[in-house]
Amino acid sequence: MKVINLVMTKKSSISLEFDNILPELLFDKSLRQIKETIIYRGNKEEPLSHYFDVSIEGECTEAKDCTIIIDGDLFRVKRIGFAMTCGKIIANSDVDFHVGACMSGGHIIVNGDAESYAGREMTGGLLEIKGS
């Protein structure tokens, strides 16, 4: 099993969009490639490493065996798990809009509150929100 750990090092007053931070997109990437993965801050592209320390534990050959753990103040991070198909994401904080939206598989755990549109248009998978 591969675990990708993301620890926020810099907050943004503008929401960060996590469309590209999915187990199925990152399971076979190297540490350098994950750090360079593009996220959006408004209309600007930024590397993930601009806002998060990234570390990897283990390896896997299938996306379903990949877990992404996100720590920090994620209140301005939206679209976590957007269109996710497999694997697991654990967000250890409150999260912004659209967590788990359009997901068809996998498992997302939010250890905090979620803003509006959580699970919007989900067709499968499991979304657990431990807060409200």
N, C-alpha and C positions, 0 to 999 in steps of 0.2 A: 504494500500500500504506500502511496505517495501522499505526503502532507505538505502543503504549501502554506507557510505562515506569513501573514502580512500584518505588520505592526505600524500603525499610523505614526509618522514623525512630524508631520506638518498639516495643520488644519487649513481649510479653505472657506472663505465666506460665500463662495459660489459653489453650488453642488458639483461633486465629482460624479461622473457616470461610469458605472462598472459593467457595461454591456460586454466588454471583452474579457472579463475576469470570470471565466467559467471552467469547471473541471474538463469539459470536452475540448476546450481550446488550449489548455495549459498542461495537461497531463504528460505530454511527451516533450515539453520544452525544457531547456537548460535554465539554470539560475540566471544567467545573463539575458537570455531571451525573455524570461518572465519580467525581469527588472525593466526591460525596454518595451514591454507591452504598452500600447497606447491606451490612455483613458482620456476622457474629455472633461474639461473644466470650462463650462459655457461652450463657446465655439472654438476653443483652443485645444490642440492636442498636446498632451503632456505624457512623459514616461511614468509608469507606475512608481518607479523608484524616487520620483520627485516628492512623493507624499508618503511612501511606505518603505520600511525596511522589509526585505524579502529573504526568507530562508526556506530550505527544502529538507525534508526528512524522507528517506526511503525512495523507492522507485516503483513504477507500475507500467504495465503494457496496455492497459485498458482504462478509459476515462472513468468507468464506473468505480474504479479502485482509487480514485483521487479525491482528497478532501482539501478544501481551502478554509483556513481559519483566519478570520479578520478581527484584529483587536485595535482599540482606540476609540475616539469619539466619532462615530459614524453617522451622526445626525445629519450631516450634509453629504452623505454618500447615497446616491439613488441608483435604482435599477440593478440592485444586487440579485443575481440569479435570473436575470431577464432572459427568457426563452431557453432556460436550462433544460437539458435532456437527461442527464445522468450525473452520478457523483454526489458529493455532499459539500455544502457550504455552511459554516458556523460563523455567525456575526455576533460578537460579544459586546453589544452596545445597542442603543436605540438606532434605528435606520430611517432613511428618508423615503421618498415616494417609490412605488412600483416594485418593492421586493417580491420576487417570485412571479412577477407578471409574465404571462404567456408561457410559463414553464409546462413541460410535458412529461418530465421525469426527474428523478433525483430527489434529494432531501435537503431542505434548508431549515436551519434552526436560528432563530433570532432571540438572543438572550437579552431582551429589552423590548421597547415599544417599536411599532412600525407606523409610519405615516400612511396617508391615503393610498388607495389602489393596490394594497397588498394582495397578491394572488389574482389580480385582474386577468381574466380570460385564461386561467389555468385549465389544462385538459388532463393533467396527470401529475404524479409526483406528490411530495408531502411538504407542506409549509407549516412549521411550528413557530408560533410567536409566543414567547414566555411572558411578555408584558401585555400591553393593550394595543 
